[in-house]
Amino acid sequence: MLHERDDLWVYGHDATAMMRHLPAAVVSPGSAQEVAALLQFANQEGLKLVPRGSGTGLSGGSVALEQAVVLSMLRLNRILEIDRANMTASVEPGVITSQLHQAVEAQGLFYPPDPGSMKICTMGGNVAENAGGLRGLKYGVTRDYVMGLEVVLPEGQLMWTGSKCPKDVAGYDLKQLLVGSEGTLGIFTRILVKLLPKPKAKRTLLAVFPSMEAAAATVAAIISAPIIPATLEFLDQITLRCVEDFAHIGLPTDAGAILLMESDGHPEVARSEAEEMGDLARKHGATQVTMAQSEEEGVQLAAARRMAFPALARVRPTTVLEDVSVPRSRLVEMVQAVRRIAESSGLMIGTFGHAGDGNLHPTILLDDRDADEVRRMEGAFEQICQAALELGGTLTGEHGVGLLKRDFLERFTDPGALETMRRFRAVMDPRQVLNPGKMFQNRPRREGQLPVHSGQCQPLLEGLRP
């Protein structure tokens, strides 16, 4: 399917603020063979291609630079198999993540990765970004569940890597390299994921604290207990005030922070762990601890965390959602650093995130029509990244590098590691066809490479109309 030019601006951005580039065209392939044909044609004619799912990414990863053609993968949207005997599911990349959740849970199974945009985002995008989610502390991230991939490589070859075998060490683990490659090493056309038995019970608690320091002390106590909760999330005061103003769910707006805690598993284990977490929260200064008495009430308590981003986004015209990770022991220092940066920049910054694994989402609120605010936002953005690195952290825990953090990766990554990544990408994609300008700057074309000619894609694209 070829999209008309009036539709192109819809595909000119993802969920990242202030990154917009009009693609040369948008194509919606309907099979792996059509994807392969497009890549072969792109190599012949010097075109650039950018794979895209629902466009919920937060790093500019699906923005079409260099007049690239966007490949919308949403037509490849089938759940191909749920294999109970082998505890796996096979899906196409356009499957919405929450639809897979619903399908496997109806059969008593469980797919743990749950990114915040799970009701909209696609499985292909999750694999490309190695998406995390609220359950990452206990269950891990997307990479931990990918068992196999069908992928079209940058020069158009169709390849399968992986198997349904829990143990498979035959050769290099190519699938693990491809997970998190952000559309730069290949385009996924089929994804095989591992499933788990669905937990028999879940208990949810919401604890209110006078300060972020008290909440962080509770997190440390829970992990040291040792308890590994299914979910251990936090909201700072700015964020919880925005959530309460948005949803009116009864949050105390004078609190310093709140923690959302969940335990799952056998009913007795879930209950006892939840009670112990509640006791630890009270011991470390919680002024209120609420435990859900039903699944419906648990969903209501969890709503505070799920609503954090939309609640913040409605406050100002532009929302810049950051993503940095630090060691759990440095969580409070990172939150304090964000506060100092907010004060010095004069910007409103709400912080929420995954307390259990040190992944924070400082969210800068501004109006991008105000040049001075944009300048201050850019400075604050860099200071937040720098602070995370100084605390032994990393530039991104789950949103990816994309375009947003490309320059930071080049500045702060070990030179040997960066050069190895560049070399690998050059070997895989010698003509720099896939997702140009993402993760690191494209190097100049080698002598003899074909230039891009606008409009050359039209003959093949016409052939892909349904």
Backbone torsions as a table, in degrees:
resi	resn	phi	psi	omega
1	MET	NA	127.1	178.0
2	LEU	-102.8	129.2	-178.6
3	HIS	-88.6	146.6	179.4
4	GLU	-75.0	158.9	-174.0
5	ARG	-62.0	-32.5	-179.7
6	ASP	-63.5	-21.2	-179.4
7	ASP	-84.1	-11.4	-165.6
8	LEU	-63.7	-34.1	-176.4
9	TRP	-65.6	-24.1	176.0
10	VAL	-60.5	-31.5	-178.4
11	TYR	-98.1	11.0	-176.1
12	GLY	-89.8	3.3	-178.6
13	HIS	-155.6	163.0	168.2
14	ASP	-113.9	-153.4	-178.2
15	ALA	-79.9	1.4	178.0
16	THR	-79.5	130.1	-179.6
17	ALA	-68.8	146.0	168.4
18	MET	65.2	22.2	174.4
19	MET	-123.6	101.8	-175.4
20	ARG	-137.3	126.0	177.0
21	HIS	-141.1	127.0	-179.5
22	LEU	-72.5	121.7	176.6
23	PRO	-72.7	159.8	177.7
24	ALA	-70.7	-33.2	179.5
25	ALA	-165.5	165.7	174.7
26	VAL	-129.6	128.2	-179.5
27	VAL	-122.8	140.2	178.7
28	SER	-116.7	88.5	179.5
29	PRO	-66.3	151.8	-177.8
30	GLY	-112.3	4.3	-180.0
31	SER	-159.5	164.4	175.9
32	ALA	-62.5	-35.5	-179.3
33	GLN	-65.1	-37.8	177.8
34	GLU	-69.0	-37.6	175.7
35	VAL	-61.5	-44.9	179.6
36	ALA	-61.7	-42.0	179.5
37	ALA	-62.9	-40.0	178.4
38	LEU	-63.3	-42.2	-180.0
39	LEU	-68.8	-38.4	176.2
40	GLN	-62.1	-43.1	178.8
41	PHE	-65.0	-41.2	179.9
42	ALA	-61.2	-40.4	177.5
43	ASN	-64.7	-38.6	-179.6
44	GLN	-68.6	-37.6	-170.7
45	GLU	-105.3	1.7	177.9
46	GLY	75.2	28.2	178.8
47	LEU	-88.0	161.7	175.3
48	LYS	-113.6	141.0	-179.1
49	LEU	-126.8	141.6	179.0
50	VAL	-128.0	112.9	175.9
51	PRO	-71.2	147.4	-176.5
52	ARG	-148.8	140.0	173.4
53	GLY	-102.3	-114.4	-179.4
54	SER	-88.0	-4.2	179.3
55	GLY	75.0	26.5	179.7
56	THR	-92.2	4.1	-178.1
57	GLY	-60.9	155.6	-176.0
58	LEU	-123.0	27.9	177.3
59	SER	-134.1	8.0	-176.3
60	GLY	74.6	17.8	-173.6
61	GLY	-67.1	-25.8	-179.8
62	SER	-106.2	13.9	175.8
63	VAL	-77.1	133.4	-173.0
64	ALA	-88.1	96.1	173.6
65	LEU	-81.6	167.3	174.0
66	GLU	53.1	40.1	178.0
67	GLN	52.8	43.0	-178.1
68	ALA	-76.2	160.0	173.6
69	VAL	-94.7	128.0	178.0
70	VAL	-84.8	131.3	173.4
71	LEU	-102.4	101.7	176.8
72	SER	-79.1	122.1	-174.8
73	MET	-96.0	14.1	-172.0
74	LEU	-72.0	-18.7	177.1
75	ARG	-74.0	-23.2	177.2
76	LEU	-87.6	81.0	-166.3
77	ASN	-129.7	31.6	-177.8
78	ARG	-101.1	140.4	164.6
79	ILE	-83.7	109.3	-170.8
80	LEU	-80.2	-33.0	-176.2
81	GLU	-164.2	139.2	165.6
82	ILE	-118.7	110.7	-173.1
83	ASP	-103.0	97.5	-177.9
84	ARG	-65.6	-36.9	-176.5
85	ALA	-62.5	-38.1	-178.3
86	ASN	-104.4	0.9	178.0
87	MET	55.9	51.3	178.5
88	THR	-136.0	162.7	170.7
89	ALA	-135.2	142.5	177.2
90	SER	-115.9	124.9	-175.1
91	VAL	-134.8	158.4	169.8
92	GLU	-86.5	161.3	-171.1
93	PRO	-67.6	-21.8	-178.1
94	GLY	-85.6	3.0	177.4
95	VAL	-65.9	130.9	176.7
96	ILE	-72.5	135.5	-172.7
97	THR	-56.8	-45.5	-178.4
98	SER	-66.4	-26.6	176.4
99	GLN	-67.3	-37.3	174.8
100	LEU	-66.0	-42.5	176.2
101	HIS	-52.4	-51.3	-176.3
102	GLN	-63.6	-41.2	-176.8
103	ALA	-65.9	-43.2	-177.3
104	VAL	-78.1	-33.7	179.2
105	GLU	-68.4	-28.0	175.0
106	ALA	-63.6	-19.2	178.3
107	GLN	-107.1	16.4	177.3
108	GLY	77.1	19.0	-178.9
109	LEU	-112.6	179.2	-168.4
110	PHE	-151.7	126.6	171.2
111	TYR	-113.2	105.7	-168.2
112	PRO	-68.1	-41.4	-173.5
113	PRO	-54.6	128.1	-174.2
114	ASP	-139.0	69.0	177.9
115	PRO	-56.9	155.2	-176.9
116	GLY	-57.4	-27.7	-179.4
117	SER	-96.9	26.5	-170.2
118	MET	-61.3	-22.9	178.7
119	LYS	-78.1	-7.9	-177.2
120	ILE	-125.9	-38.9	-170.7
121	CYS	-72.1	161.0	-176.4
122	THR	-105.3	158.8	177.8
123	MET	-64.1	-37.0	178.1
124	GLY	-62.0	-42.8	176.6
125	GLY	-65.3	-38.9	177.5
126	ASN	-59.1	-43.7	-179.6
127	VAL	-68.9	-41.5	-178.7
128	ALA	-61.8	-34.8	-177.6
129	GLU	-101.5	-0.8	-173.3
130	ASN	50.5	56.9	-173.3
131	ALA	-61.8	147.8	177.5
132	GLY	-103.7	-128.0	-179.9
133	GLY	143.5	-178.4	-174.8
134	LEU	-68.7	-26.1	-177.9
135	ARG	-92.4	11.3	-174.3
136	GLY	-64.2	-31.5	-177.4
137	LEU	-58.7	-48.7	-177.0
138	LYS	-86.4	-38.7	-168.3
139	TYR	-107.3	-10.1	-179.1
140	GLY	88.5	-169.9	-173.9
141	VAL	-115.9	-175.3	-174.0
142	THR	-53.9	-42.3	-178.2
143	ARG	-53.6	-32.8	-176.1
144	ASP	-73.0	-7.1	-176.1
145	TYR	-120.0	-7.5	179.5
146	VAL	-80.9	119.7	179.5
147	MET	-105.4	-21.7	179.9
148	GLY	-162.5	153.8	180.0
149	LEU	-141.0	133.1	163.2
150	GLU	-96.7	125.4	-172.6
151	VAL	-139.4	139.7	171.1
152	VAL	-93.1	118.6	-177.7
153	LEU	-75.5	164.1	-172.0
154	PRO	-56.5	-27.3	179.6
155	GLU	-95.1	7.2	171.3
156	GLY	102.0	2.0	177.9
157	GLN	-78.9	139.4	176.3
158	LEU	-93.6	126.9	-174.3
159	MET	-133.1	143.3	170.0
160	TRP	-114.1	136.5	175.1
161	THR	-136.9	136.4	179.8
162	GLY	106.5	-177.0	-178.9
163	SER	-165.6	177.9	175.3
164	LYS	-83.1	-0.3	-178.1
165	CYS	-76.2	126.7	176.6
166	PRO	-59.9	-30.8	175.8
167	LYS	-113.2	120.1	-178.0
168	ASP	-154.4	100.7	-178.7
169	VAL	-121.8	34.1	179.8
170	ALA	-82.2	99.2	177.7
171	GLY	82.6	-172.0	177.9
172	TYR	-62.3	145.0	178.1
173	ASP	-85.8	80.4	-174.1
174	LEU	-65.9	-33.7	-177.9
175	LYS	-62.1	-35.4	-179.8
176	GLN	-70.5	-28.9	174.9
177	LEU	-71.3	-37.4	-177.6
178	LEU	-73.2	-33.0	176.9
179	VAL	-64.9	127.1	-178.7
180	GLY	84.2	9.4	-178.2
181	SER	-83.1	-1.8	169.9
182	GLU	58.9	36.2	176.2
183	GLY	74.0	16.0	-177.4
184	THR	-100.5	-14.2	-175.9
185	LEU	-117.9	-7.7	-179.8
186	GLY	168.9	169.8	179.5
187	ILE	-118.6	120.7	-177.4
188	PHE	-74.9	136.0	176.4
189	THR	-121.4	-14.3	173.5
190	ARG	-153.1	140.2	-174.7
191	ILE	-131.0	125.9	176.2
192	LEU	-105.4	121.6	-177.2
193	VAL	-122.1	151.6	176.2
194	LYS	-81.0	142.4	175.0
195	LEU	-116.3	159.9	176.3
196	LEU	-122.6	164.1	170.3
197	PRO	-64.1	141.1	178.5
198	LYS	-68.1	129.9	178.0
199	PRO	-56.1	140.1	-176.3
200	LYS	-74.5	-23.3	-177.5
201	ALA	-151.8	157.4	175.4
202	LYS	-144.5	137.2	174.8
203	ARG	-122.5	135.4	-174.6
204	THR	-120.7	136.1	177.4
205	LEU	-129.4	150.5	172.2
206	LEU	-126.5	121.4	-178.4
207	ALA	-115.5	138.5	-177.7
208	VAL	-110.0	134.2	-175.2
209	PHE	-127.2	151.5	177.4
210	PRO	-74.1	-18.4	-177.5
211	SER	-152.2	159.4	175.3
212	MET	-65.6	-32.8	179.6
213	GLU	-62.1	-40.2	178.5
214	ALA	-67.0	-39.5	177.5
215	ALA	-63.8	-42.5	-179.8
216	ALA	-66.0	-36.6	177.1
217	ALA	-63.5	-35.7	176.6
218	THR	-66.0	-42.2	177.5
219	VAL	-57.6	-47.4	-179.9
220	ALA	-61.4	-40.0	-179.3
221	ALA	-66.9	-38.8	179.9
222	ILE	-64.5	-46.5	-178.6
223	ILE	-66.3	-34.1	-179.5
224	SER	-76.9	-13.9	-170.8
225	ALA	-56.3	-42.2	-4.7
226	PRO	-95.9	134.0	172.8
227	ILE	-128.5	134.3	173.0
228	ILE	-111.3	96.6	-177.5
229	PRO	-67.9	156.4	172.7
230	ALA	-67.0	-33.6	179.7
231	THR	-143.4	137.5	176.2
232	LEU	-148.1	90.7	-170.3
233	GLU	-118.7	155.2	178.8
234	PHE	-133.7	154.3	170.5
235	LEU	-130.6	134.7	175.3
236	ASP	-83.2	178.8	-173.2
237	GLN	-62.5	-43.4	-179.7
238	ILE	-59.4	-44.3	-177.5
239	THR	-67.1	-44.8	-177.5
240	LEU	-67.1	-32.5	175.2
241	ARG	-63.9	-41.2	178.2
242	CYS	-65.9	-39.7	178.6
243	VAL	-63.5	-45.1	-179.1
244	GLU	-65.4	-40.1	178.0
245	ASP	-64.8	-30.6	-178.2
246	PHE	-81.7	-45.1	-168.3
247	ALA	-111.6	-17.7	179.1
248	HIS	52.9	58.9	-178.0
249	ILE	-108.1	10.1	172.9
250	GLY	90.7	22.9	178.6
251	LEU	-76.7	139.9	177.5
252	PRO	-75.7	110.9	-172.9
253	THR	-74.8	-7.9	176.3
254	ASP	-91.7	0.2	-179.6
255	ALA	-71.5	152.8	177.7
256	GLY	-80.2	-30.6	-179.4
257	ALA	-169.0	161.5	172.1
258	ILE	-130.6	152.5	173.3
259	LEU	-118.4	133.8	169.7
260	LEU	-102.1	123.7	-176.5
261	MET	-126.9	136.3	177.5
262	GLU	-135.9	139.7	173.5
263	SER	-124.0	140.6	178.6
264	ASP	-137.4	169.5	-179.3
265	GLY	131.0	-146.5	175.5
266	HIS	-60.0	140.9	-175.5
267	PRO	-52.0	-41.9	-178.8
268	GLU	-69.0	-39.2	178.2
269	VAL	-65.6	-45.8	-180.0
270	ALA	-60.2	-42.1	-179.6
271	ARG	-65.6	-48.9	-176.0
272	SER	-66.3	-39.9	177.5
273	GLU	-64.0	-41.1	179.7
274	ALA	-63.7	-42.1	178.5
275	GLU	-63.9	-40.4	179.2
276	GLU	-65.8	-39.5	177.5
277	MET	-64.1	-39.3	177.2
278	GLY	-62.6	-42.5	178.3
279	ASP	-62.9	-42.5	179.2
280	LEU	-64.7	-37.2	178.0
281	ALA	-63.2	-45.4	179.3
282	ARG	-63.0	-42.4	-179.0
283	LYS	-60.2	-31.3	-177.4
284	HIS	-101.9	22.1	167.4
285	GLY	105.3	7.1	178.6
286	ALA	-63.2	132.7	179.5
287	THR	-88.8	-15.3	-179.9
288	GLN	-156.2	133.7	173.9
289	VAL	-131.1	121.6	-179.4
290	THR	-115.3	125.2	177.2
291	MET	-109.0	129.3	179.2
292	ALA	-64.7	137.7	179.2
293	GLN	-100.4	-1.3	178.7
294	SER	-153.6	166.1	178.2
295	GLU	-62.1	-38.8	-179.6
296	GLU	-64.7	-41.5	178.6
297	GLU	-67.7	-33.8	175.9
298	GLY	-61.9	-41.6	177.6
299	VAL	-62.3	-39.1	179.7
300	GLN	-65.4	-41.8	178.5
301	LEU	-65.3	-41.1	-179.9
302	ALA	-68.0	-18.6	-177.5
303	ALA	-60.2	-30.3	-179.5
304	ALA	-58.4	-44.5	179.9
305	ARG	-72.6	-42.2	-178.6
306	ARG	-63.8	-26.5	-177.0
307	MET	-90.1	-0.7	-172.3
308	ALA	-56.6	-51.5	-176.2
309	PHE	-66.2	-50.9	178.7
310	PRO	-61.7	-32.6	178.9
311	ALA	-66.0	-42.4	177.6
312	LEU	-68.7	-37.9	-173.9
313	ALA	-65.1	-22.2	-177.5
314	ARG	-85.0	-7.0	-173.8
315	VAL	-76.8	-42.3	-179.3
316	ARG	-129.9	163.8	-177.2
317	PRO	-63.2	-28.2	-174.2
318	THR	-127.4	136.2	-179.2
319	THR	-126.0	123.5	176.6
320	VAL	-110.8	105.3	-176.5
321	LEU	-91.7	110.6	-179.2
322	GLU	-83.3	169.2	-179.5
323	ASP	-155.3	104.7	175.4
324	VAL	-134.1	156.6	177.4
325	SER	-128.6	142.5	174.7
326	VAL	-134.0	161.4	173.6
327	PRO	-56.3	144.7	-177.1
328	ARG	-51.1	-37.1	-176.7
329	SER	-67.7	-13.7	-178.2
330	ARG	-108.2	11.7	-175.1
331	LEU	-59.0	-48.7	-178.1
332	VAL	-62.4	-41.3	179.3
333	GLU	-61.1	-36.7	-179.9
334	MET	-70.5	-42.2	177.3
335	VAL	-61.6	-41.3	178.0
336	GLN	-64.2	-38.3	177.7
337	ALA	-62.8	-41.7	178.7
338	VAL	-62.4	-40.3	178.0
339	ARG	-60.2	-45.5	179.7
340	ARG	-62.7	-40.4	-180.0
341	ILE	-65.8	-39.4	177.7
342	ALA	-62.6	-43.9	-179.0
343	GLU	-65.8	-44.3	-176.9
344	SER	-71.3	-28.7	-178.9
345	SER	-90.4	-14.8	-177.4
346	GLY	71.4	23.0	-178.5
347	LEU	-106.2	153.9	174.3
348	MET	-87.8	119.7	-179.1
349	ILE	-130.3	115.1	173.7
350	GLY	-97.6	142.7	-177.4
351	THR	-124.9	131.5	173.7
352	PHE	-144.8	172.1	177.9
353	GLY	156.7	-162.6	-171.5
354	HIS	-96.9	90.2	-175.0
355	ALA	-61.0	-34.1	-175.5
356	GLY	-67.6	-25.1	179.4
357	ASP	-122.2	14.8	172.6
358	GLY	73.0	17.4	-177.8
359	ASN	-96.9	113.7	-177.0
360	LEU	-107.9	151.7	175.4
361	HIS	-124.6	76.0	172.7
362	PRO	-63.2	128.4	-173.2
363	THR	-119.0	112.8	-175.8
364	ILE	-90.8	127.7	-178.4
365	LEU	-109.3	127.7	-176.1
366	LEU	-158.4	-176.3	173.8
367	ASP	-121.2	112.6	-174.5
368	ASP	-72.5	-1.6	173.4
369	ARG	-83.4	-10.3	180.0
370	ASP	-98.5	106.9	-175.3
371	ALA	-61.1	-35.3	180.0
372	ASP	-68.1	-40.7	177.1
373	GLU	-64.2	-38.9	178.2
374	VAL	-63.0	-42.7	178.9
375	ARG	-61.6	-44.1	179.3
376	ARG	-67.6	-35.8	177.0
377	MET	-62.7	-44.3	-179.8
378	GLU	-61.6	-40.3	177.4
379	GLY	-66.0	-41.7	179.3
380	ALA	-65.7	-39.8	179.1
381	PHE	-58.1	-45.9	179.8
382	GLU	-67.1	-39.7	179.7
383	GLN	-65.0	-36.3	178.4
384	ILE	-65.1	-44.3	177.6
385	CYS	-61.6	-44.0	-179.2
386	GLN	-63.5	-41.3	179.8
387	ALA	-63.2	-41.3	178.9
388	ALA	-61.5	-43.6	-179.7
389	LEU	-65.7	-39.1	179.7
390	GLU	-66.1	-24.2	178.7
391	LEU	-92.1	13.6	178.9
392	GLY	82.4	18.9	-176.4
393	GLY	-97.1	-160.9	-177.3
394	THR	-136.7	160.6	-174.0
395	LEU	-68.5	-29.6	-178.5
396	THR	-152.7	133.9	179.2
397	GLY	-97.6	-26.2	-176.8
398	GLU	-156.5	-12.5	-177.3
399	HIS	-88.2	-18.9	179.6
400	GLY	91.1	173.0	-177.9
401	VAL	-87.7	-54.6	178.7
402	GLY	51.8	-133.4	176.6
403	LEU	-94.0	-32.5	-172.4
404	LEU	-60.8	-42.1	-173.9
405	LYS	-116.4	19.0	-179.4
406	ARG	-57.4	-46.9	-177.7
407	ASP	-68.2	-33.9	178.4
408	PHE	-67.9	-39.1	178.3
409	LEU	-60.8	-43.0	-178.3
410	GLU	-68.5	-30.5	-178.7
411	ARG	-81.4	-33.0	-168.1
412	PHE	-113.6	-4.3	-180.0
413	THR	-85.8	145.3	175.6
414	ASP	-51.4	128.7	-175.6
415	PRO	-56.4	-39.4	179.2
416	GLY	-64.9	-41.2	178.8
417	ALA	-66.6	-41.7	-179.6
418	LEU	-63.8	-43.1	-179.9
419	GLU	-65.7	-37.2	177.2
420	THR	-63.2	-42.3	177.1
421	MET	-62.3	-44.2	179.0
422	ARG	-59.9	-45.0	-178.0
423	ARG	-63.9	-42.0	180.0
424	PHE	-63.4	-42.9	179.2
425	ARG	-63.8	-38.7	179.8
426	ALA	-64.5	-37.1	178.1
427	VAL	-68.8	-43.0	-178.3
428	MET	-70.7	-35.6	-173.7
429	ASP	-133.9	72.0	-172.6
430	PRO	-62.9	-25.9	-179.8
431	ARG	-96.5	6.5	177.2
432	GLN	54.3	49.2	-177.0
433	VAL	-81.4	-41.3	-169.7
434	LEU	-89.9	127.6	171.1
435	ASN	45.1	63.1	-175.4
436	PRO	-61.2	143.1	172.7
437	GLY	78.5	5.4	-179.1
438	LYS	-97.6	148.3	179.1
439	MET	72.7	-49.6	168.4
440	PHE	-150.0	162.5	-176.5
441	GLN	-61.2	138.1	171.9
442	ASN	-67.0	140.0	174.3
443	ARG	-83.2	160.2	-179.4
444	PRO	-56.9	147.6	178.3
445	ARG	-61.1	141.2	175.2
446	ARG	-68.5	155.6	178.8
447	GLU	-58.7	133.7	178.9
448	GLY	98.7	-11.9	177.8
449	GLN	-73.7	146.3	-177.6
450	LEU	-76.9	140.9	174.9
451	PRO	-76.5	167.1	176.1
452	VAL	-82.4	132.6	176.7
453	HIS	-119.0	114.6	-179.1
454	SER	-62.1	138.3	177.9
455	GLY	91.0	-12.8	-178.0
456	GLN	-66.3	-20.9	-178.0
457	CYS	-76.5	-12.1	-170.4
458	GLN	-58.2	-45.0	-178.0
459	PRO	-59.2	-44.2	179.9
460	LEU	-70.4	-40.5	-178.5
461	LEU	-62.4	-36.6	177.3
462	GLU	-60.5	-35.4	-179.4
463	GLY	-71.4	-12.7	-179.3
464	LEU	-98.9	4.8	175.3
465	ARG	-65.1	140.4	-179.0
466	PRO	-68.0	NA	NA
